[in-house]
Amino acid sequence: MIGDGSWMRHHGTDARHLGEILRVRSVSWLGVDLRIGIGPTITVAATASAQIPAPGGVPAIAPDQVADRRGPLPVQDLHGIGPCQAAVLCDYGIHSVGRLTVVCPAASPPTGPKSSTPFQLSRALPASAAVRHRFAHHTQDGAPVRAALLDLVVQLGLMLRRHEQAAQALTLTLKFAGGSSWDRPRRLPEPSGHDEDLRTVACQLMDAAGMQRARLTGIVLKGEDLVGAGQVAQQISLDGAREDRLVAEAAIDGIRARFGPGAIGPAAAFRRAS
């Protein structure tokens, strides 16, 4: 319910009182309880009504309470955000309504009278995507570290392809025992979301770190300067082996979509000791 302040003041009532009257009359006349959210916009009111536990209630949110009341809510609880859209936002680390408002100012229309479309929200998403791995124990460079890096490459590639995006650069961040870190970016020869291209650059970055006896606690791999996959030029290739690998990658993505992301993957990624 959206309250017109001038109309209600003229009739000596307010939105909350009107909502309580409607609820009582519905229960007494029809035996049906109601959840009536009240706010300055349709989105705020609808989001508030969805937070009411059974059987019913009349929560009212004043304009100056919107940020405090909605900010902590999970992003999927925002009226107008569907499950698929919420999954995309969560992939980018946007798990709360408050975070969405801060990180994506262009996505703020859901807090107003009109809700943004999924396309508008996707345009407002940050131009990066990150995946992380934390080791259970301090780990030196070797098979477990390389396996974890390969697993991150697979996760990042799957994320990019699922959202039809390609990365123009990668940034590798290494977390060391004691709290220090090392990070370095590197641009890809051309934008890509394919595991093969991401793996090549990620391994180059890891080799450049020259860890020797450094003890790792975690790895972060971030794809940056994302662009739509449709914007990436498709060049004619004479490399039949690469074309076969890309066909296999598409088939593997289909298996993951049906049976889950962990259903299939590189054998080396399952060697992680941590």
N, C-alpha and C positions, 0 to 999 in steps of 0.2 A: 504494500500500500504506500502510495506517495501522497504526502499531506500537502494540500494547498493552504498555507498558513492564513492568508487573508480570508478565505471562505470559512475556515473553521473558527477563526476568531469572531467572525460575524455571527456565527451560530452558537457561540459560547462553548466550544469544545476543542479538543485537540485530536491528533491522529491516534494516539494510544487509547484514549477513552473511546473513540469510535470503534477501534479494533476490538476492544473488550466487549462492547455492546454487541457487535456482530458475532463474536464467539459465544457469548451467553445465549443469544437468541438461536443460534444454530444448534447448540446443545439442547436447549429446552424445546424447540419446535421440531427438530429433525433427529435428535439423538446423535448428532455428528459433531465431534470436536474439531477445531480448526487450529492450524498453525498460521498465524498472521504476522509477517515481518513488516516493520515500518521503518522507512528510511527516506533520505532525500532523493534517491533515484530508484528506478526499478531494480537495477543490479544489486544495490545495497540491501533493499528490502527482501528480494528473493534469496540472497545469500543468508540473511539473518533468519528467515523463516526455515531454511534448510537445517539450521543449527539447533532448532527447538527439539528436545526429546519428546517422545510420545508421552501423553496423548495429544497435547497441544499447548499453545501459549501465545503471548503477544509481546515479542521483544521490540523495543523501539530504539533506533540509533540516530542520534542527532548528528548534524553535519560535522561538528567539531569532534565527534567520537569515532568517525569512520576509520581513520588510520589506526587508532589504538585497538578497536574491536576486530577489524579484519586483518590487520597486519600479520598476526601469528598464525592465521588459518593456513592449512595446506593449500597449495595452489589449485588442486582439483576441487576444492570446496567453493571456489569462486564461481558464481552463477555465470554461465556462458562458456565455461571452459570444459570441454569434453575429455574423455579418457585419453584419446590419442594426442590431443593438444597438450594435456597435462604431462604425458609421457615425454613429449619433445622438450617441454620446459624443464622437467626434472633431469633430463639428459644433460642440460646445460647448467645444472646446479641451481636452478630456480625452483625451490621447494615450497616457498611460502608466498602469500599474496603481497606481503610487505617487500620481499625481495624482488618480486616482479615489478612492483611500482618503482623501486629505486633503480634497478638495473636497466629496465626497459621503459623509459619515460614515454616512448611512443605507444606503449601498450596500456597507457593509463586510461583510455576511454572506457574499459570495463568498470571503472569507478564512477563513471558519469552516466547520463541517461541512455547512451547508446553503447552496446557492446562491440568490441573489435571482432572482426572476422578472423579465422585462423590464418588467412593470408597476411593480414595486417600485423598480427602478433609475430608471425614468422619473420617478417621484415624487421621487426624490432629486436630480434634475438641477438645476443652478442656474436661477433664474428670469430668465435673460437669454440673448440670442444676439447675436453680433457678427460683422460682416464688415469687411474692411480693404482699403484700396488704398494702395499706395506708388508715388509718382511717380518716374520714372527721373531727372528733373531738377527743380530748383526751379521751381515753377509758380505763377503769379498767377491770381487768380479770373478765369474766362472760360469759353469753350466746353469746353476739356479738363477743367477742374475740375467743371463741371456735368455733363458726360458721365460722369465717374468716379462722381459722387454718384448719378446715375440708375442706373448699373450696380450700385452697392451696394444701392440700394433694391430692384432686381430680385432680386439674390442673397438679401437678407434676406427678402423676401416669399416667394420660393420655398422657403427653408428653413422658414419658419413654417408654410406651408401643407402642406409635405411631412410635418411632424411634427404636423399638426392643432393648431396653436397660434395665438394671437393676442397681439399686444403692446398693452399699455396706455399705454406711453410710449416715446419715442425719445430717445437721447442721441447728439449729434454731437460728435466730437472731431477737432480740426484740429491737425496736427503742423506746426510751422514750422521753417524753417532756423534753426540755432542751438540747437535742442533744446527750445524753449518749446512750449507747447500751449494750446489753448483748448477748453473743452467746456461744453456746456449741454444740459440735459434739457428735454423738453416732452411733456406728456401729450396723447394723442390724444383727440378728442371721445368716442370709444367704442373698445373693444378691436377691433383689426383685424389681419389678415395680408394684406390686399389692397394691391397695388402703388399704386393710386390714393391711398389714404389715407396710406400711408407716405410717398409722394413729396411730398404736400402739406406734411406736417409737416417732412420733411427739408429741403425748399426754404425753409421759413420759418426754420428754424434757420440755414441757410447765409446767408440774407439778414441775419439778426440779428448774424452775426459781423462784418459790415462790414469785410471784409478790406482793401479798397482796394489798396495796393501790397504787402501782405504776401506772402511767398514760402512756398508750401506744399510739404511733403515727403510728407505722407500724410494719409489720412482714415480715421476709424473710425466706423461707424454701428452702434449697439447698440439692439436691441429689449429693453425691460425690463418687469418685472412681467408675465411671460407667463402666460396662462391657456389652458385647453383651448378649442379652437374651439367645441366643443359647449356651452360655458358662455356663449357670446356670444349675446345675444338677437337674433333675426332680426326686424327691423321691416318692415312692409309699405311698399314704396317706390312712389311715383308717378313717379319719375325713370326713364323708359324708357331713356334713353341710358346711365345708370349700370348698369342691369341688363344691357344689351347688352355693356358693357365687362366686367362680371363673367363673363358667359358666354364671351366671347372669352378672358378670362384662364384659365378652366378648360380651354378647348381648347388654349391655348398650353402650359399645364402638361403636358397629355397629350403634346404634341409633344416637349417637353423630356424627359419620362420615357422616351420611346422612342428619341430621337436624341441626347440629351445636353443639358445646360443651355445650351450656346452655340449650339444649332441655330436659335434664334429669339429675338428681343428687340427693344426699341425701337431705331429707327435712330440716334437721338442717342447711344446708349451706345457705338456703334462709331466715334465721332468722336474718341476719346481720342488725343491726340498722344503720350502717354507710354506 
